[in-house]
């Protein structure tokens, strides 16, 4: 177990070294595949497009006739799905529609908008270049080429590609099993009638939503009381049923924070505490074959640690390719002194000022300030070695819409 808090890069490097825990696969229908993880490479068994076709509505013509006017119009029409193998005679054009198979001896289409018909003869308002508006066979995907790699997550960006190359069933990894606990005697179901220092258990709803993915089987395992024996009993009773167990709260250094001792005494801790704000008390360990992820109790910490650390861990264990979210480089519209040597995620709003985006800091930055996420657009990441932020400085910005996707 680390003695010093780890930097985010060290934590992510640890995750990259974790072996995949999900080895079972299944064959499913493509319409059920969104959000699942590919368990094999997909190679195209066909070319895409499968034949030479027109990219527009217009007229197909021969190379030698590009600059000849006027042109005779062939009486045939080539429509999408037409099985005939058409050929064009010299000095003529043939009407063709988008997606239709090109005549065998033509590679050029003039757009309908660039033509004029007078006395059944075609005049070109604009002469196309040779090869214009013609999609060649295999110019998008060639037969036999690698289309998607094993470990790719299926989503609306690649579902249509899989269908286009003819797959209606694919092999994917089975779902990863994740259980989650919340912690604390103070937690109750949401109510407006809070009594005796009770707090609404918002973390249950947060994790239940974050884990609502097609590649995850989730289960809420209850709320830990502030009792070491009960925590040990509940955790050990559930540990063999899941690939990951996530807990919130009880991972700090307080007298009632028993999770770390339970994990240390019954398994192993890979690291505890991170040089991150918010989210310092995070711990990741293992009991038997199950990863235990201990998150702080503050809801902002839970949400941000999930997307930056827990989600990459889930992806790695399920055999998926870890695609780090690419940040935007945006200037700050504020100045401040950063008091810690930790990486900080400041909640910010993204605003357009003089045709350029700038970041404005949300006034409430505490890890317990739940509204700071609800009323912000994303976070700006301030590196560990930065202590002074000046208006106009450029940092990495992560949009919530992308982070929580």
C-alpha positions, 0 to 999 in steps of 0.5 A: 500500500502506498504511504504517500498520496498517488497522483492521478497518472500513477493511479491510471497507470496502475489501472492499465496494468490490471488484467481483464477479469471478464473472459466469458463471451456471448453471441447477441443480436446487433440490435441488442449490442449498444454499450456492449464490449466486442470480444473479437476483432471484426473484419469486413467480408465485403467491400463498402461500397459493395459496387461503384455507385453515384453520390448524387442525383444527376447524369453519368457521362464518359471521360472523353465527353466531359467538354463536349456540348450538347449531349444526347440523353439516353432514355434509360434511367439508373435507380438505386437497386437497378440490377442492369449493367448499363453502358453509355455510348459516346456523346450521350449521358444517362440519368442516374440517382444517388446510390445507383450502380454506375454504368460500367464504362463511366466514373463521373456524374454531373450534378442535376443542379449543374445541368440544363435540358433544352430540346432533349439535349443536356447542357452543362452549366458547370463541367465536372472533373473526371471522377466527380460524384462517383463512389468507387467499390471499397473506397470506404472499407475494403474486403478483409480489412480490420473494421473494429478491434476487440475491446471496442465499445459498441455505440451509435458511432459504430453500430451502423458500420457493423450493420453496413458490412453485413453483421447481424450478430456479434460476439461480446463480453458478458456483463461485469457484476458490480455491487455497491454500498453507501455508508453512515448511520446518518443516511436516510431515504430522501425526505423533506422531514430530516430529523436528528442530523440525518442526511438524504442518501443521494449517493445511492441514486448517483451510483445507481444512475452511473452504473446503469450501463448495458455492460454492467449488472448492478446491485445495491447491497445496502447501507453500512452502519458505523460499526466495524463488525457489521461492515466486515460481515456485510462486505465478506458476505457479498464479496464472492458474488461480484467483480467489483464492489464500490463503497461510498463513505467510511474510507477516511481516517475518522474513528468511524471510518472502518472500511480501510481496516476491513480491507487491509485485514481481509485482503490487500490495498493497492493504494489509499489516498490520492493527490486529488481535490476533491477525492483525496480519500479514495482507496482501491484494493482486493478481497479474494478475486473482487476489486474493492473501490472505496470512494469518499462520502461527498457526492461531488467526489463520488461523481468525479472519481467515478468518471476519471478513475472508476470508469477506466477501471471497469473498462479495463476489467471488462476487456475494453479499450480505455479511451481517455476523454480528450479535453478542450484547451480553454482560457480561464476567466478568473484568477485564484490562488490554489492552496494545495499541491494536489490536482484540482477539478474546479467546477466551471461554466463555459461561456462565449465571450467575443466569439471565444469560449472562456471558463467561469468558476462556480462560486461553491467549490466544496466537495459537499456542494452538490449544486456545483455540478448541477449548475456547471458545464464541466470541470477545469483540471488544474495540475499539481504544480500550479499554485497561481491561476491568472485570468487568461491561463489555458487549462484542460476542460472536460465537459460533463456531457462527455464525462458522464456519457 
